[in-house]
């Protein structure tokens, strides 16, 4: 199975069959993944998934240490 970014959502619209939305990490844009990695308090496991996906796409990341 593909890697998920967040859980699947199901919703019902009146008069139509149930709709299901899947949030696979391969469907996320590069900007959304980078935004999540740099967010204030990301979930560590999900952050690693985002980094691995960007590396799979061929985007090289560099990390800079913060000096206080």
PQR file of N, CA, C, O and H, with PARSE charges and radii, in Angstrom:
ATOM      1  N   UNK A   1       0.834  -1.188   0.000 -0.4000 1.5000
ATOM      2  CA  UNK A   1       0.000   0.000   0.000 -0.0000 2.0000
ATOM      3  C   UNK A   1       0.872   1.243   0.000  0.5500 1.7000
ATOM      4  O   UNK A   1       1.968   1.236   0.560 -0.5500 1.4000
ATOM      5  N   UNK A   2       0.393   2.309  -0.624 -0.4000 1.5000
ATOM      6  CA  UNK A   2       1.134   3.565  -0.607 -0.0000 2.0000
ATOM      7  C   UNK A   2       1.160   4.176   0.796  0.5500 1.7000
ATOM      8  O   UNK A   2       0.321   3.866   1.641 -0.5500 1.4000
ATOM      9  H   UNK A   2      -0.497   2.316  -1.079  0.4000 1.0000
ATOM     10  N   UNK A   3       2.129   5.039   1.018 -0.4000 1.5000
ATOM     11  CA  UNK A   3       2.275   5.714   2.301 -0.0000 2.0000
ATOM     12  C   UNK A   3       1.195   6.777   2.440  0.5500 1.7000
ATOM     13  O   UNK A   3       0.948   7.551   1.515 -0.5500 1.4000
ATOM     14  H   UNK A   3       2.810   5.291   0.331  0.4000 1.0000
ATOM     15  N   UNK A   4       0.555   6.806   3.603 -0.4000 1.5000
ATOM     16  CA  UNK A   4      -0.495   7.784   3.874 -0.0000 2.0000
ATOM     17  C   UNK A   4       0.091   9.000   4.576  0.5500 1.7000
ATOM     18  O   UNK A   4       1.017   8.877   5.378 -0.5500 1.4000
ATOM     19  H   UNK A   4       0.756   6.177   4.354  0.4000 1.0000
ATOM     20  N   UNK A   5      -0.451  10.173   4.273 -0.4000 1.5000
ATOM     21  CA  UNK A   5      -0.066  11.395   4.974 -0.0000 2.0000
ATOM     22  C   UNK A   5      -0.976  11.617   6.182  0.5500 1.7000
ATOM     23  O   UNK A   5      -0.516  12.011   7.253 -0.5500 1.4000
ATOM     24  H   UNK A   5      -1.203  10.274   3.621  0.4000 1.0000
ATOM     25  N   UNK A   6      -2.253  11.362   5.999 -0.4000 1.5000
ATOM     26  CA  UNK A   6      -3.215  11.440   7.097 -0.0000 2.0000
ATOM     27  C   UNK A   6      -4.333  10.450   6.827  0.5500 1.7000
ATOM     28  O   UNK A   6      -4.418   9.924   5.717 -0.5500 1.4000
ATOM     29  H   UNK A   6      -2.627  11.041   5.129  0.4000 1.0000
ATOM     30  N   UNK A   7      -5.189  10.175   7.794 -0.4000 1.5000
ATOM     31  CA  UNK A   7      -6.227   9.152   7.614 -0.0000 2.0000
ATOM     32  C   UNK A   7      -7.217   9.491   6.499  0.5500 1.7000
ATOM     33  O   UNK A   7      -7.405  10.653   6.139 -0.5500 1.4000
ATOM     34  H   UNK A   7      -5.120  10.602   8.696  0.4000 1.0000
ATOM     35  N   UNK A   8      -7.837   8.449   5.970 -0.4000 1.5000
ATOM     36  CA  UNK A   8      -8.841   8.580   4.924 -0.0000 2.0000
ATOM     37  C   UNK A   8     -10.117   9.173   5.512  0.5500 1.7000
ATOM     38  O   UNK A   8     -10.497   8.862   6.641 -0.5500 1.4000
ATOM     39  H   UNK A   8      -7.684   7.505   6.262  0.4000 1.0000
ATOM     40  N   UNK A   9     -10.772  10.030   4.734 -0.4000 1.5000
ATOM     41  CA  UNK A   9     -12.027  10.646   5.164 -0.0000 2.0000
ATOM     42  C   UNK A   9     -13.156  10.167   4.273  0.5500 1.7000
ATOM     43  O   UNK A   9     -12.987  10.054   3.059 -0.5500 1.4000
ATOM     44  H   UNK A   9     -10.463  10.283   3.817  0.4000 1.0000
ATOM     45  N   UNK A  10     -14.300   9.885   4.865 -0.4000 1.5000
ATOM     46  CA  UNK A  10     -15.502   9.532   4.127 -0.0000 2.0000
ATOM     47  C   UNK A  10     -16.596  10.517   4.500  0.5500 1.7000
ATOM     48  O   UNK A  10     -16.747  10.883   5.666 -0.5500 1.4000
ATOM     49  H   UNK A  10     -14.437   9.977   5.851  0.4000 1.0000
ATOM     50  N   UNK A  11     -17.354  10.942   3.502 -0.4000 1.5000
ATOM     51  CA  UNK A  11     -18.447  11.863   3.778 -0.0000 2.0000
ATOM     52  C   UNK A  11     -19.597  11.572   2.831  0.5500 1.7000
ATOM     53  O   UNK A  11     -19.413  10.971   1.773 -0.5500 1.4000
ATOM     54  H   UNK A  11     -17.231  10.645   2.555  0.4000 1.0000
ATOM     55  N   UNK A  12     -20.764  12.000   3.219 -0.4000 1.5000
ATOM     56  CA  UNK A  12     -21.997  11.726   2.475 -0.0000 2.0000
ATOM     57  C   UNK A  12     -22.604  13.042   2.047  0.5500 1.7000
ATOM     58  O   UNK A  12     -22.799  13.945   2.860 -0.5500 1.4000
ATOM     59  H   UNK A  12     -20.913  12.489   4.079  0.4000 1.0000
ATOM     60  N   UNK A  13     -22.902  13.145   0.761 -0.4000 1.5000
ATOM     61  CA  UNK A  13     -23.625  14.286   0.221 -0.0000 2.0000
ATOM     62  C   UNK A  13     -25.031  13.802  -0.109  0.5500 1.7000
ATOM     63  O   UNK A  13     -25.201  12.752  -0.728 -0.5500 1.4000
ATOM     64  H   UNK A  13     -22.744  12.411   0.100  0.4000 1.0000
ATOM     65  N   UNK A  14     -26.029  14.560   0.299 -0.4000 1.5000
ATOM     66  CA  UNK A  14     -27.405  14.139   0.116 -0.0000 2.0000
ATOM     67  C   UNK A  14     -27.707  13.873  -1.359  0.5500 1.7000
ATOM     68  O   UNK A  14     -27.446  14.712  -2.221 -0.5500 1.4000
ATOM     69  H   UNK A  14     -25.891  15.413   0.802  0.4000 1.0000
ATOM     70  N   UNK A  15     -28.255  12.706  -1.629 -0.4000 1.5000
ATOM     71  CA  UNK A  15     -28.642  12.331  -2.976 -0.0000 2.0000
ATOM     72  C   UNK A  15     -27.513  11.703  -3.790  0.5500 1.7000
ATOM     73  O   UNK A  15     -27.710  11.374  -4.959 -0.5500 1.4000
ATOM     74  H   UNK A  15     -28.468  12.025  -0.928  0.4000 1.0000
ATOM     75  N   UNK A  16     -26.341  11.532  -3.194 -0.4000 1.5000
ATOM     76  CA  UNK A  16     -25.210  10.938  -3.903 -0.0000 2.0000
ATOM     77  C   UNK A  16     -24.622   9.819  -3.056  0.5500 1.7000
ATOM     78  O   UNK A  16     -24.842   9.783  -1.846 -0.5500 1.4000
ATOM     79  H   UNK A  16     -26.181  11.799  -2.244  0.4000 1.0000
ATOM     80  N   UNK A  17     -23.874   8.902  -3.676 -0.4000 1.5000
ATOM     81  CA  UNK A  17     -23.238   7.849  -2.882 -0.0000 2.0000
ATOM     82  C   UNK A  17     -22.126   8.421  -2.004  0.5500 1.7000
ATOM     83  O   UNK A  17     -21.659   9.542  -2.209 -0.5500 1.4000
ATOM     84  H   UNK A  17     -23.696   8.932  -4.660  0.4000 1.0000
ATOM     85  N   UNK A  18     -21.721   7.626  -1.031 -0.4000 1.5000
ATOM     86  CA  UNK A  18     -20.682   8.038  -0.087 -0.0000 2.0000
ATOM     87  C   UNK A  18     -19.376   8.325  -0.832  0.5500 1.7000
ATOM     88  O   UNK A  18     -18.955   7.542  -1.684 -0.5500 1.4000
ATOM     89  H   UNK A  18     -22.101   6.716  -0.864  0.4000 1.0000
ATOM     90  N   UNK A  19     -18.744   9.447  -0.505 -0.4000 1.5000
ATOM     91  CA  UNK A  19     -17.479   9.857  -1.116 -0.0000 2.0000
ATOM     92  C   UNK A  19     -16.323   9.540  -0.169  0.5500 1.7000
ATOM     93  O   UNK A  19     -16.445   9.749   1.038 -0.5500 1.4000
ATOM     94  H   UNK A  19     -19.087  10.083   0.187  0.4000 1.0000
ATOM     95  N   UNK A  20     -15.217   9.046  -0.690 -0.4000 1.5000
ATOM     96  CA  UNK A  20     -14.037   8.736   0.111 -0.0000 2.0000
ATOM     97  C   UNK A  20     -12.855   9.503  -0.449  0.5500 1.7000
ATOM     98  O   UNK A  20     -12.607   9.486  -1.654 -0.5500 1.4000
ATOM     99  H   UNK A  20     -15.118   8.876  -1.671  0.4000 1.0000
ATOM    100  N   UNK A  21     -12.123  10.180   0.434 -0.4000 1.5000
ATOM    101  CA  UNK A  21     -10.937  10.922   0.040 -0.0000 2.0000
ATOM    102  C   UNK A  21      -9.731  10.301   0.723  0.5500 1.7000
ATOM    103  O   UNK A  21      -9.686  10.196   1.948 -0.5500 1.4000
ATOM    104  H   UNK A  21     -12.324  10.194   1.413  0.4000 1.0000
ATOM    105  N   UNK A  22      -8.751   9.889  -0.079 -0.4000 1.5000
ATOM    106  CA  UNK A  22      -7.516   9.315   0.440 -0.0000 2.0000
ATOM    107  C   UNK A  22      -6.423  10.376   0.400  0.5500 1.7000
ATOM    108  O   UNK A  22      -6.353  11.158  -0.548 -0.5500 1.4000
ATOM    109  H   UNK A  22      -8.787   9.975  -1.074  0.4000 1.0000
ATOM    110  N   UNK A  23      -5.577  10.407   1.414 -0.4000 1.5000
ATOM    111  CA  UNK A  23      -4.498  11.384   1.493 -0.0000 2.0000
ATOM    112  C   UNK A  23      -3.163  10.650   1.433  0.5500 1.7000
ATOM    113  O   UNK A  23      -2.505  10.448   2.453 -0.5500 1.4000
ATOM    114  H   UNK A  23      -5.634   9.772   2.183  0.4000 1.0000
ATOM    115  N   UNK A  24      -2.771  10.250   0.211 -0.4000 1.5000
ATOM    116  CA  UNK A  24      -1.498   9.579   0.030 -0.0000 2.0000
ATOM    117  C   UNK A  24      -0.398  10.620  -0.085  0.5500 1.7000
ATOM    118  O   UNK A  24      -0.611  11.703  -0.630 -0.5500 1.4000
ATOM    119  H   UNK A  24      -3.306  10.414  -0.618  0.4000 1.0000
ATOM    120  N   UNK A  25       0.790  10.284   0.434 -0.4000 1.5000
ATOM    121  CA  UNK A  25       1.893  11.237   0.455 -0.0000 2.0000
ATOM    122  C   UNK A  25       2.408  11.509  -0.952  0.5500 1.7000
ATOM    123  O   UNK A  25       2.953  12.583  -1.208 -0.5500 1.4000
ATOM    124  H   UNK A  25       0.963   9.404   0.876  0.4000 1.0000
ATOM    125  N   UNK A  26       2.247  10.559  -1.868 -0.4000 1.5000
ATOM    126  CA  UNK A  26       2.709  10.763  -3.243 -0.0000 2.0000
ATOM    127  C   UNK A  26       1.842  11.769  -3.996  0.5500 1.7000
ATOM    128  O   UNK A  26       2.252  12.267  -5.045 -0.5500 1.4000
ATOM    129  H   UNK A  26       1.805   9.686  -1.660  0.4000 1.0000
ATOM    130  N   UNK A  27       0.655  12.076  -3.483 -0.4000 1.5000
ATOM    131  CA  UNK A  27      -0.245  13.034  -4.124 -0.0000 2.0000
ATOM    132  C   UNK A  27      -0.042  14.458  -3.610  0.5500 1.7000
ATOM    133  O   UNK A  27      -0.605  15.397  -4.172 -0.5500 1.4000
ATOM    134  H   UNK A  27       0.321  11.671  -2.631  0.4000 1.0000
ATOM    135  N   UNK A  28       0.754  14.635  -2.551 -0.4000 1.5000
ATOM    136  CA  UNK A  28       0.988  15.943  -1.960 -0.0000 2.0000
ATOM    137  C   UNK A  28       1.981  16.725  -2.813  0.5500 1.7000
ATOM    138  O   UNK A  28       2.864  16.134  -3.435 -0.5500 1.4000
ATOM    139  H   UNK A  28       1.212  13.872  -2.095  0.4000 1.0000
ATOM    140  N   UNK A  29       1.844  18.042  -2.845 -0.4000 1.5000
ATOM    141  CA  UNK A  29       2.774  18.877  -3.604 -0.0000 2.0000
ATOM    142  C   UNK A  29       4.077  19.031  -2.820  0.5500 1.7000
ATOM    143  O   UNK A  29       4.119  18.821  -1.608 -0.5500 1.4000
ATOM    144  H   UNK A  29       1.127  18.522  -2.339  0.4000 1.0000
ATOM    145  N   UNK A  30       5.135  19.402  -3.536 -0.4000 1.5000
ATOM    146  CA  UNK A  30       6.432  19.620  -2.886 -0.0000 2.0000
ATOM    147  C   UNK A  30       6.341  20.735  -1.851  0.5500 1.7000
ATOM    148  O   UNK A  30       6.931  20.640  -0.775 -0.5500 1.4000
ATOM    149  H   UNK A  30       5.101  19.573  -4.521  0.4000 1.0000
ATOM    150  N   UNK A  31       5.601  21.792  -2.179 -0.4000 1.5000
ATOM    151  CA  UNK A  31       5.465  22.915  -1.249 -0.0000 2.0000
ATOM    152  C   UNK A  31       4.771  22.493   0.041  0.5500 1.7000
ATOM    153  O   UNK A  31       5.160  22.923   1.126 -0.5500 1.4000
ATOM    154  H   UNK A  31       5.122  21.869  -3.053  0.4000 1.0000
ATOM    155  N   UNK A  32       3.748  21.654  -0.075 -0.4000 1.5000
ATOM    156  CA  UNK A  32       3.022  21.199   1.116 -0.0000 2.0000
ATOM    157  C   UNK A  32       3.918  20.328   1.994  0.5500 1.7000
ATOM    158  O   UNK A  32       3.874  20.431   3.220 -0.5500 1.4000
ATOM    159  H   UNK A  32       3.432  21.305  -0.958  0.4000 1.0000
ATOM    160  N   UNK A  33       4.733  19.470   1.372 -0.4000 1.5000
ATOM    161  CA  UNK A  33       5.640  18.615   2.148 -0.0000 2.0000
ATOM    162  C   UNK A  33       6.705  19.449   2.847  0.5500 1.7000
ATOM    163  O   UNK A  33       6.993  19.226   4.023 -0.5500 1.4000
ATOM    164  H   UNK A  33       4.770  19.387   0.376  0.4000 1.0000
ATOM    165  N   UNK A  34       7.294  20.410   2.131 -0.4000 1.5000
ATOM    166  CA  UNK A  34       8.308  21.276   2.740 -0.0000 2.0000
ATOM    167  C   UNK A  34       7.715  22.120   3.861  0.5500 1.7000
ATOM    168  O   UNK A  34       8.358  22.336   4.888 -0.5500 1.4000
ATOM    169  H   UNK A  34       7.059  20.591   1.176  0.4000 1.0000
ATOM    170  N   UNK A  35       6.498  22.594   3.666 -0.4000 1.5000
ATOM    171  CA  UNK A  35       5.825  23.385   4.703 -0.0000 2.0000
ATOM    172  C   UNK A  35       5.617  22.551   5.965  0.5500 1.7000
ATOM    173  O   UNK A  35       5.792  23.048   7.078 -0.5500 1.4000
ATOM    174  H   UNK A  35       5.975  22.420   2.831  0.4000 1.0000
ATOM    175  N   UNK A  36       5.239  21.266   5.787 -0.4000 1.5000
ATOM    176  CA  UNK A  36       5.025  20.409   6.944 -0.0000 2.0000
ATOM    177  C   UNK A  36       6.344  20.118   7.670  0.5500 1.7000
ATOM    178  O   UNK A  36       6.392  20.114   8.900 -0.5500 1.4000
ATOM    179  H   UNK A  36       5.097  20.862   4.883  0.4000 1.0000
ATOM    180  N   UNK A  37       7.411  19.875   6.904 -0.4000 1.5000
ATOM    181  CA  UNK A  37       8.718  19.591   7.513 -0.0000 2.0000
ATOM    182  C   UNK A  37       9.184  20.776   8.346  0.5500 1.7000
ATOM    183  O   UNK A  37       9.748  20.595   9.425 -0.5500 1.4000
ATOM    184  H   UNK A  37       7.372  19.878   5.905  0.4000 1.0000
ATOM    185  N   UNK A  38       8.951  21.983   7.856 -0.4000 1.5000
ATOM    186  CA  UNK A  38       9.412  23.192   8.539 -0.0000 2.0000
ATOM    187  C   UNK A  38       8.393  23.762   9.516  0.5500 1.7000
ATOM    188  O   UNK A  38       8.619  24.828  10.089 -0.5500 1.4000
ATOM    189  H   UNK A  38       8.492  22.131   6.979  0.4000 1.0000
ATOM    190  N   UNK A  39       7.281  23.073   9.714 -0.4000 1.5000
ATOM    191  CA  UNK A  39       6.264  23.588  10.627 -0.0000 2.0000
ATOM    192  C   UNK A  39       6.778  23.580  12.067  0.5500 1.7000
ATOM    193  O   UNK A  39       7.815  22.993  12.376 -0.5500 1.4000
ATOM    194  H   UNK A  39       7.097  22.207   9.249  0.4000 1.0000
ATOM    195  N   UNK A  40       6.036  24.234  12.916 -0.4000 1.5000
ATOM    196  CA  UNK A  40       6.460  24.450  14.295 -0.0000 2.0000
ATOM    197  C   UNK A  40       6.568  23.162  15.105  0.5500 1.7000
ATOM    198  O   UNK A  40       7.540  22.987  15.840 -0.5500 1.4000
ATOM    199  H   UNK A  40       5.193  24.710  12.665  0.4000 1.0000
ATOM    200  N   UNK A  41       5.603  22.263  14.989 -0.4000 1.5000
ATOM    201  CA  UNK A  41       5.602  21.065  15.819 -0.0000 2.0000
ATOM    202  C   UNK A  41       5.111  19.850  15.019  0.5500 1.7000
ATOM    203  O   UNK A  41       4.020  19.345  15.285 -0.5500 1.4000
ATOM    204  H   UNK A  41       4.814  22.406  14.391  0.4000 1.0000
ATOM    205  N   UNK A  42       5.910  19.367  14.030 -0.4000 1.5000
ATOM    206  CA  UNK A  42       5.447  18.226  13.232 -0.0000 2.0000
ATOM    207  C   UNK A  42       5.566  16.914  13.998  0.5500 1.7000
ATOM    208  O   UNK A  42       6.383  16.795  14.911 -0.5500 1.4000
ATOM    209  H   UNK A  42       6.796  19.777  13.815  0.4000 1.0000
ATOM    210  N   UNK A  43       4.759  15.943  13.631 -0.4000 1.5000
ATOM    211  CA  UNK A  43       4.851  14.602  14.197 -0.0000 2.0000
ATOM    212  C   UNK A  43       6.117  13.969  13.617  0.5500 1.7000
ATOM    213  O   UNK A  43       6.261  13.932  12.395 -0.5500 1.4000
ATOM    214  H   UNK A  43       4.096  16.040  12.890  0.4000 1.0000
ATOM    215  N   UNK A  44       7.045  13.469  14.447 -0.4000 1.5000
ATOM    216  CA  UNK A  44       8.326  12.967  13.941 -0.0000 2.0000
ATOM    217  C   UNK A  44       8.201  11.880  12.877  0.5500 1.7000
ATOM    218  O   UNK A  44       8.931  11.915  11.886 -0.5500 1.4000
ATOM    219  H   UNK A  44       6.928  13.499  15.440  0.4000 1.0000
ATOM    220  N   UNK A  45       7.307  10.927  13.052 -0.4000 1.5000
ATOM    221  CA  UNK A  45       7.165   9.840  12.082 -0.0000 2.0000
ATOM    222  C   UNK A  45       6.679  10.375  10.737  0.5500 1.7000
ATOM    223  O   UNK A  45       7.161   9.947   9.689 -0.5500 1.4000
ATOM    224  H   UNK A  45       6.714  10.899  13.857  0.4000 1.0000
ATOM    225  N   UNK A  46       5.745  11.293  10.763 -0.4000 1.5000
ATOM    226  CA  UNK A  46       5.214  11.864   9.529 -0.0000 2.0000
ATOM    227  C   UNK A  46       6.261  12.771   8.867  0.5500 1.7000
ATOM    228  O   UNK A  46       6.324  12.852   7.640 -0.5500 1.4000
ATOM    229  H   UNK A  46       5.354  11.641  11.615  0.4000 1.0000
ATOM    230  N   UNK A  47       7.077  13.448   9.673 -0.4000 1.5000
ATOM    231  CA  UNK A  47       8.143  14.299   9.140 -0.0000 2.0000
ATOM    232  C   UNK A  47       9.157  13.463   8.367  0.5500 1.7000
ATOM    233  O   UNK A  47       9.607  13.872   7.296 -0.5500 1.4000
ATOM    234  H   UNK A  47       7.026  13.383  10.670  0.4000 1.0000
ATOM    235  N   UNK A  48       9.519  12.301   8.895 -0.4000 1.5000
ATOM    236  CA  UNK A  48      10.457  11.405   8.219 -0.0000 2.0000
ATOM    237  C   UNK A  48       9.853  10.895   6.909  0.5500 1.7000
ATOM    238  O   UNK A  48      10.561  10.772   5.909 -0.5500 1.4000
ATOM    239  H   UNK A  48       9.154  11.969   9.765  0.4000 1.0000
ATOM    240  N   UNK A  49       8.554  10.598   6.908 -0.4000 1.5000
ATOM    241  CA  UNK A  49       7.876  10.161   5.691 -0.0000 2.0000
ATOM    242  C   UNK A  49       7.961  11.249   4.618  0.5500 1.7000
ATOM    243  O   UNK A  49       8.189  10.946   3.447 -0.5500 1.4000
ATOM    244  H   UNK A  49       7.979  10.698   7.720  0.4000 1.0000
ATOM    245  N   UNK A  50       7.779  12.509   5.011 -0.4000 1.5000
ATOM    246  CA  UNK A  50       7.852  13.618   4.062 -0.0000 2.0000
ATOM    247  C   UNK A  50       9.262  13.772   3.508  0.5500 1.7000
ATOM    248  O   UNK A  50       9.433  13.993   2.309 -0.5500 1.4000
ATOM    249  H   UNK A  50       7.594  12.755   5.963  0.4000 1.0000
ATOM    250  N   UNK A  51      10.260  13.659   4.354 -0.4000 1.5000
ATOM    251  CA  UNK A  51      11.652  13.767   3.913 -0.0000 2.0000
ATOM    252  C   UNK A  51      11.977  12.646   2.939  0.5500 1.7000
ATOM    253  O   UNK A  51      12.613  12.890   1.914 -0.5500 1.4000
ATOM    254  H   UNK A  51      10.121  13.479   5.328  0.4000 1.0000
ATOM    255  N   UNK A  52      11.553  11.417   3.238 -0.4000 1.5000
ATOM    256  CA  UNK A  52      11.803  10.286   2.342 -0.0000 2.0000
ATOM    257  C   UNK A  52      11.115  10.475   0.997  0.5500 1.7000
ATOM    258  O   UNK A  52      11.679  10.115  -0.036 -0.5500 1.4000
ATOM    259  H   UNK A  52      11.037  11.218   4.070  0.4000 1.0000
ATOM    260  N   UNK A  53       9.915  11.029   0.989 -0.4000 1.5000
ATOM    261  CA  UNK A  53       9.203  11.255  -0.264 -0.0000 2.0000
ATOM    262  C   UNK A  53       9.921  12.303  -1.113  0.5500 1.7000
ATOM    263  O   UNK A  53      10.040  12.137  -2.327 -0.5500 1.4000
ATOM    264  H   UNK A  53       9.456  11.322   1.828  0.4000 1.0000
ATOM    265  N   UNK A  54      10.393  13.369  -0.493 -0.4000 1.5000
ATOM    266  CA  UNK A  54      11.115  14.395  -1.241 -0.0000 2.0000
ATOM    267  C   UNK A  54      12.418  13.843  -1.814  0.5500 1.7000
ATOM    268  O   UNK A  54      12.797  14.193  -2.931 -0.5500 1.4000
ATOM    269  H   UNK A  54      10.296  13.504   0.493  0.4000 1.0000
ATOM    270  N   UNK A  55      13.104  12.990  -1.065 -0.4000 1.5000
ATOM    271  CA  UNK A  55      14.324  12.369  -1.577 -0.0000 2.0000
ATOM    272  C   UNK A  55      13.994  11.434  -2.737  0.5500 1.7000
ATOM    273  O   UNK A  55      14.768  11.354  -3.691 -0.5500 1.4000
ATOM    274  H   UNK A  55      12.796  12.705  -0.157  0.4000 1.0000
ATOM    275  N   UNK A  56      12.875  10.730  -2.683 -0.4000 1.5000
ATOM    276  CA  UNK A  56      12.461   9.854  -3.765 -0.0000 2.0000
ATOM    277  C   UNK A  56      12.187  10.658  -5.041  0.5500 1.7000
ATOM    278  O   UNK A  56      12.429  10.179  -6.149 -0.5500 1.4000
ATOM    279  H   UNK A  56      12.246  10.795  -1.909  0.4000 1.0000
ATOM    280  N   UNK A  57      11.677  11.887  -4.872 -0.4000 1.5000
ATOM    281  CA  UNK A  57      11.403  12.757  -6.015 -0.0000 2.0000
ATOM    282  C   UNK A  57      12.661  13.425  -6.554  0.5500 1.7000
ATOM    283  O   UNK A  57      12.615  14.069  -7.602 -0.5500 1.4000
ATOM    284  H   UNK A  57      11.480  12.276  -3.972  0.4000 1.0000
ATOM    285  N   UNK A  58      13.772  13.284  -5.861 -0.4000 1.5000
ATOM    286  CA  UNK A  58      15.030  13.857  -6.338 -0.0000 2.0000
ATOM    287  C   UNK A  58      15.314  15.247  -5.809  0.5500 1.7000
ATOM    288  O   UNK A  58      16.166  15.946  -6.358 -0.5500 1.4000
ATOM    289  H   UNK A  58      13.809  12.761  -5.010  0.4000 1.0000
ATOM    290  N   UNK A  59      14.632  15.669  -4.765 -0.4000 1.5000
ATOM    291  CA  UNK A  59      14.864  16.974  -4.168 -0.0000 2.0000
ATOM    292  C   UNK A  59      15.864  16.809  -3.039  0.5500 1.7000
ATOM    293  O   UNK A  59      15.656  16.014  -2.122 -0.5500 1.4000
ATOM    294  H   UNK A  59      13.940  15.101  -4.318  0.4000 1.0000
ATOM    295  N   UNK A  60      16.958  17.568  -3.111 -0.4000 1.5000
ATOM    296  CA  UNK A  60      18.007  17.462  -2.103 -0.0000 2.0000
ATOM    297  C   UNK A  60      17.725  18.470  -0.988  0.5500 1.7000
ATOM    298  O   UNK A  60      17.513  19.654  -1.250 -0.5500 1.4000
ATOM    299  H   UNK A  60      17.127  18.214  -3.855  0.4000 1.0000
ATOM    300  N   UNK A  61      17.725  17.992   0.244 -0.4000 1.5000
ATOM    301  CA  UNK A  61      17.470  18.837   1.401 -0.0000 2.0000
ATOM    302  C   UNK A  61      18.768  19.092   2.137  0.5500 1.7000
ATOM    303  O   UNK A  61      19.606  18.198   2.257 -0.5500 1.4000
ATOM    304  H   UNK A  61      17.897  17.030   0.456  0.4000 1.0000
ATOM    305  N   UNK A  62      18.938  20.307   2.631 -0.4000 1.5000
ATOM    306  CA  UNK A  62      20.079  20.625   3.483 -0.0000 2.0000
ATOM    307  C   UNK A  62      19.525  21.167   4.795  0.5500 1.7000
ATOM    308  O   UNK A  62      18.595  21.974   4.811 -0.5500 1.4000
ATOM    309  H   UNK A  62      18.257  21.033   2.533  0.4000 1.0000
ATOM    310  N   UNK A  63      20.109  20.711   5.879 -0.4000 1.5000
ATOM    311  CA  UNK A  63      19.655  21.122   7.201 -0.0000 2.0000
ATOM    312  C   UNK A  63      20.726  21.999   7.829  0.5500 1.7000
ATOM    313  O   UNK A  63      21.909  21.658   7.811 -0.5500 1.4000
ATOM    314  H   UNK A  63      20.864  20.056   5.866  0.4000 1.0000
ATOM    315  N   UNK A  64      20.312  23.116   8.377 -0.4000 1.5000
ATOM    316  CA  UNK A  64      21.211  24.057   9.028 -0.0000 2.0000
ATOM    317  C   UNK A  64      20.924  24.046  10.516  0.5500 1.7000
ATOM    318  O   UNK A  64      19.767  24.041  10.935 -0.5500 1.4000
ATOM    319  H   UNK A  64      19.351  23.393   8.392  0.4000 1.0000
ATOM    320  N   UNK A  65      21.977  24.042  11.308 -0.4000 1.5000
ATOM    321  CA  UNK A  65      21.824  24.079  12.762 -0.0000 2.0000
ATOM    322  C   UNK A  65      21.463  25.512  13.183  0.5500 1.7000
ATOM    323  O   UNK A  65      21.941  26.489  12.608 -0.5500 1.4000
ATOM    324  H   UNK A  65      22.917  24.046  10.967  0.4000 1.0000
ATOM    325  N   UNK A  66      20.626  25.596  14.179 -0.4000 1.5000
ATOM    326  CA  UNK A  66      20.240  26.909  14.702 -0.0000 2.0000
ATOM    327  C   UNK A  66      21.195  27.282  15.816  0.5500 1.7000
ATOM    328  O   UNK A  66      21.464  26.486  16.715 -0.5500 1.4000
ATOM    329  H   UNK A  66      20.238  24.802  14.646  0.4000 1.0000
ATOM    330  N   UNK A  67      21.703  28.499  15.746 -0.4000 1.5000
ATOM    331  CA  UNK A  67      22.613  28.997  16.784 -0.0000 2.0000
ATOM    332  C   UNK A  67      21.858  29.976  17.651  0.5500 1.7000
ATOM    333  O   UNK A  67      21.162  30.861  17.153 -0.5500 1.4000
ATOM    334  H   UNK A  67      21.484  29.145  15.015  0.4000 1.0000
ATOM    335  N   UNK A  68      22.001  29.808  18.962 -0.4000 1.5000
ATOM    336  CA  UNK A  68      21.286  30.695  19.881 -0.0000 2.0000
ATOM    337  C   UNK A  68      22.243  31.636  20.546  0.5500 1.7000
ATOM    338  O   UNK A  68      21.830  32.464  21.358 -0.5500 1.4000
ATOM    339  H   UNK A  68      22.566  29.089  19.366  0.4000 1.0000
TER
END
